Amino acid sequence: MAKISKPWHLVIWIDHEIAHLYAETRSGVEEIATILAGGQETGHTDYHSGNMVPGHPAPDEQFLAEVTAAAHGACQILIVGPSDCRMALRHHMETHAPVTVARIVGVEPMRRSSERQIHAFARHYFYRQELMSRSGA
Protein backbone atom coordinates (compact mmCIF):
# COMPACT_ATOMS: atom_id res chain seq x y z
CA MET A 1 0.00 0.00 0.00
CA ALA A 2 1.34 3.39 -0.95
CA LYS A 3 1.55 6.26 1.50
CA ILE A 4 1.41 9.76 0.14
CA SER A 5 3.31 12.73 1.46
CA LYS A 6 0.36 15.03 2.03
CA PRO A 7 -0.51 16.44 -1.38
CA TRP A 8 -2.80 19.44 -1.29
CA HIS A 9 -5.06 18.14 -4.08
CA LEU A 10 -5.61 14.41 -4.51
CA VAL A 11 -7.65 12.89 -7.32
CA ILE A 12 -8.83 9.31 -6.94
CA TRP A 13 -10.02 7.64 -10.15
CA ILE A 14 -11.71 4.40 -9.12
CA ASP A 15 -13.70 1.55 -10.59
CA HIS A 16 -14.32 -2.00 -9.37
CA GLU A 17 -10.91 -3.25 -10.51
CA ILE A 18 -8.41 -0.49 -9.85
CA ALA A 19 -7.84 2.86 -8.16
CA HIS A 20 -5.36 5.44 -9.41
CA LEU A 21 -4.35 8.19 -6.99
CA TYR A 22 -2.97 11.37 -8.53
CA ALA A 23 -1.35 14.34 -6.81
CA GLU A 24 -2.47 17.51 -8.56
CA THR A 25 0.28 20.13 -8.66
CA ARG A 26 0.90 23.40 -10.47
CA SER A 27 3.12 21.62 -12.99
CA GLY A 28 0.79 18.72 -13.69
CA VAL A 29 -0.60 15.53 -12.32
CA GLU A 30 1.57 12.76 -10.91
CA GLU A 31 0.30 9.26 -10.26
CA ILE A 32 1.38 8.45 -6.72
CA ALA A 33 -0.35 5.09 -6.20
CA THR A 34 -2.18 2.34 -8.05
CA ILE A 35 -4.24 -0.07 -6.00
CA LEU A 36 -5.73 -3.24 -7.48
CA ALA A 37 -8.91 -4.82 -6.16
CA GLY A 38 -8.74 -8.36 -4.86
CA GLY A 39 -10.33 -11.34 -6.66
CA GLN A 40 -13.45 -10.03 -8.32
CA GLU A 41 -16.13 -12.30 -9.72
CA THR A 42 -17.43 -11.78 -13.26
CA GLY A 43 -21.00 -10.96 -12.32
CA HIS A 44 -23.21 -9.91 -9.46
CA THR A 45 -26.37 -11.22 -7.96
CA ASP A 46 -29.60 -9.62 -9.05
CA TYR A 47 -31.21 -9.49 -5.61
CA HIS A 48 -34.71 -9.32 -7.05
CA SER A 49 -34.41 -12.60 -8.95
CA GLY A 50 -31.44 -14.24 -7.25
CA ASN A 51 -29.77 -14.76 -10.64
CA MET A 52 -26.25 -13.88 -11.66
CA VAL A 53 -26.31 -11.08 -14.22
CA PRO A 54 -23.57 -9.22 -16.07
CA GLY A 55 -22.21 -6.27 -14.15
CA HIS A 56 -20.06 -5.54 -11.16
CA PRO A 57 -20.12 -7.01 -7.68
CA ALA A 58 -20.05 -4.70 -4.68
CA PRO A 59 -16.55 -3.29 -4.18
CA ASP A 60 -14.27 -5.33 -1.96
CA GLU A 61 -13.99 -3.83 1.55
CA GLN A 62 -10.24 -4.52 1.70
CA PHE A 63 -9.80 -2.63 -1.60
CA LEU A 64 -11.76 0.35 -0.25
CA ALA A 65 -9.75 0.26 2.99
CA GLU A 66 -6.46 0.35 1.07
CA VAL A 67 -7.59 3.31 -1.04
CA THR A 68 -8.80 5.11 2.09
CA ALA A 69 -5.48 4.54 3.84
CA ALA A 70 -3.53 5.77 0.81
CA ALA A 71 -5.63 8.96 0.71
CA HIS A 72 -4.98 9.77 4.37
CA GLY A 73 -3.18 13.07 4.70
CA ALA A 74 -4.43 14.74 1.52
CA CYS A 75 -5.90 18.19 2.08
CA GLN A 76 -8.57 18.14 -0.64
CA ILE A 77 -9.85 14.97 -2.31
CA LEU A 78 -11.79 14.59 -5.54
CA ILE A 79 -13.18 11.11 -6.24
CA VAL A 80 -14.04 10.28 -9.86
CA GLY A 81 -14.86 7.16 -11.82
CA PRO A 82 -17.28 5.45 -14.18
CA SER A 83 -19.21 3.34 -11.70
CA ASP A 84 -20.91 3.33 -8.32
CA CYS A 85 -17.59 2.38 -6.76
CA ARG A 86 -16.82 6.06 -6.17
CA MET A 87 -19.90 6.32 -3.92
CA ALA A 88 -18.95 3.09 -2.15
CA LEU A 89 -15.53 4.62 -1.42
CA ARG A 90 -17.13 7.75 0.00
CA HIS A 91 -19.44 5.63 2.18
CA HIS A 92 -16.48 3.55 3.36
CA MET A 93 -14.64 6.73 4.31
CA GLU A 94 -17.72 8.06 6.14
CA THR A 95 -17.84 4.88 8.19
CA HIS A 96 -14.14 4.28 8.77
CA ALA A 97 -12.26 7.56 8.24
CA PRO A 98 -14.26 10.64 9.24
CA VAL A 99 -11.18 12.90 9.12
CA THR A 100 -10.50 11.84 5.52
CA VAL A 101 -14.13 12.10 4.40
CA ALA A 102 -14.23 15.70 5.67
CA ARG A 103 -11.59 16.53 3.05
CA ILE A 104 -13.64 15.28 0.09
CA VAL A 105 -14.60 18.24 -2.09
CA GLY A 106 -16.43 16.24 -4.74
CA VAL A 107 -17.55 12.85 -6.02
CA GLU A 108 -18.10 13.01 -9.77
CA PRO A 109 -18.79 10.57 -12.62
CA MET A 110 -15.98 10.19 -15.15
CA ARG A 111 -15.39 7.61 -17.85
CA ARG A 112 -12.08 5.80 -18.13
CA SER A 113 -9.78 8.68 -18.98
CA SER A 114 -6.16 9.51 -19.69
CA GLU A 115 -4.01 11.24 -17.09
CA ARG A 116 -4.23 14.37 -19.23
CA GLN A 117 -8.05 14.32 -19.19
CA ILE A 118 -8.11 13.65 -15.45
CA HIS A 119 -5.67 16.50 -14.88
CA ALA A 120 -7.75 18.94 -16.94
CA PHE A 121 -10.96 17.95 -15.15
CA ALA A 122 -9.34 18.11 -11.69
CA ARG A 123 -7.62 21.43 -12.32
CA HIS A 124 -10.91 23.01 -13.39
CA TYR A 125 -12.78 21.39 -10.47
CA PHE A 126 -10.30 22.49 -7.81
CA TYR A 127 -10.11 25.99 -9.32
CA ARG A 128 -13.92 26.33 -9.07
CA GLN A 129 -13.78 25.09 -5.47
CA GLU A 130 -11.15 27.70 -4.63
CA LEU A 131 -13.19 30.50 -6.23
CA MET A 132 -16.31 29.43 -4.33
CA SER A 133 -14.47 29.31 -1.01
CA ARG A 134 -13.02 32.78 -1.59
CA SER A 135 -16.46 34.21 -2.35
CA GLY A 136 -17.92 32.59 0.76
CA ALA A 137 -20.35 30.36 -1.16
C-alpha positions in Angstrom: 0.0 0.0 0.0 1.3 3.4 -0.9 1.5 6.3 1.5 1.4 9.8 0.1 3.3 12.7 1.5 0.4 15.0 2.0 -0.5 16.4 -1.4 -2.8 19.4 -1.3 -5.1 18.1 -4.1 -5.6 14.4 -4.5 -7.7 12.9 -7.3 -8.8 9.3 -6.9 -10.0 7.6 -10.1 -11.7 4.4 -9.1 -13.7 1.6 -10.6 -14.3 -2.0 -9.4 -10.9 -3.2 -10.5 -8.4 -0.5 -9.9 -7.8 2.9 -8.2 -5.4 5.4 -9.4 -4.4 8.2 -7.0 -3.0 11.4 -8.5 -1.4 14.3 -6.8 -2.5 17.5 -8.6 0.3 20.1 -8.7 0.9 23.4 -10.5 3.1 21.6 -13.0 0.8 18.7 -13.7 -0.6 15.5 -12.3 1.6 12.8 -10.9 0.3 9.3 -10.3 1.4 8.5 -6.7 -0.3 5.1 -6.2 -2.2 2.3 -8.0 -4.2 -0.1 -6.0 -5.7 -3.2 -7.5 -8.9 -4.8 -6.2 -8.7 -8.4 -4.9 -10.3 -11.3 -6.7 -13.5 -10.0 -8.3 -16.1 -12.3 -9.7 -17.4 -11.8 -13.3 -21.0 -11.0 -12.3 -23.2 -9.9 -9.5 -26.4 -11.2 -8.0 -29.6 -9.6 -9.0 -31.2 -9.5 -5.6 -34.7 -9.3 -7.0 -34.4 -12.6 -8.9 -31.4 -14.2 -7.2 -29.8 -14.8 -10.6 -26.3 -13.9 -11.7 -26.3 -11.1 -14.2 -23.6 -9.2 -16.1 -22.2 -6.3 -14.1 -20.1 -5.5 -11.2 -20.1 -7.0 -7.7 -20.0 -4.7 -4.7 -16.6 -3.3 -4.2 -14.3 -5.3 -2.0 -14.0 -3.8 1.5 -10.2 -4.5 1.7 -9.8 -2.6 -1.6 -11.8 0.3 -0.2 -9.8 0.3 3.0 -6.5 0.4 1.1 -7.6 3.3 -1.0 -8.8 5.1 2.1 -5.5 4.5 3.8 -3.5 5.8 0.8 -5.6 9.0 0.7 -5.0 9.8 4.4 -3.2 13.1 4.7 -4.4 14.7 1.5 -5.9 18.2 2.1 -8.6 18.1 -0.6 -9.8 15.0 -2.3 -11.8 14.6 -5.5 -13.2 11.1 -6.2 -14.0 10.3 -9.9 -14.9 7.2 -11.8 -17.3 5.5 -14.2 -19.2 3.3 -11.7 -20.9 3.3 -8.3 -17.6 2.4 -6.8 -16.8 6.1 -6.2 -19.9 6.3 -3.9 -19.0 3.1 -2.2 -15.5 4.6 -1.4 -17.1 7.7 0.0 -19.4 5.6 2.2 -16.5 3.5 3.4 -14.6 6.7 4.3 -17.7 8.1 6.1 -17.8 4.9 8.2 -14.1 4.3 8.8 -12.3 7.6 8.2 -14.3 10.6 9.2 -11.2 12.9 9.1 -10.5 11.8 5.5 -14.1 12.1 4.4 -14.2 15.7 5.7 -11.6 16.5 3.1 -13.6 15.3 0.1 -14.6 18.2 -2.1 -16.4 16.2 -4.7 -17.5 12.8 -6.0 -18.1 13.0 -9.8 -18.8 10.6 -12.6 -16.0 10.2 -15.1 -15.4 7.6 -17.8 -12.1 5.8 -18.1 -9.8 8.7 -19.0 -6.2 9.5 -19.7 -4.0 11.2 -17.1 -4.2 14.4 -19.2 -8.0 14.3 -19.2 -8.1 13.6 -15.4 -5.7 16.5 -14.9 -7.8 18.9 -16.9 -11.0 18.0 -15.1 -9.3 18.1 -11.7 -7.6 21.4 -12.3 -10.9 23.0 -13.4 -12.8 21.4 -10.5 -10.3 22.5 -7.8 -10.1 26.0 -9.3 -13.9 26.3 -9.1 -13.8 25.1 -5.5 -11.2 27.7 -4.6 -13.2 30.5 -6.2 -16.3 29.4 -4.3 -14.5 29.3 -1.0 -13.0 32.8 -1.6 -16.5 34.2 -2.4 -17.9 32.6 0.8 -20.4 30.4 -1.2 
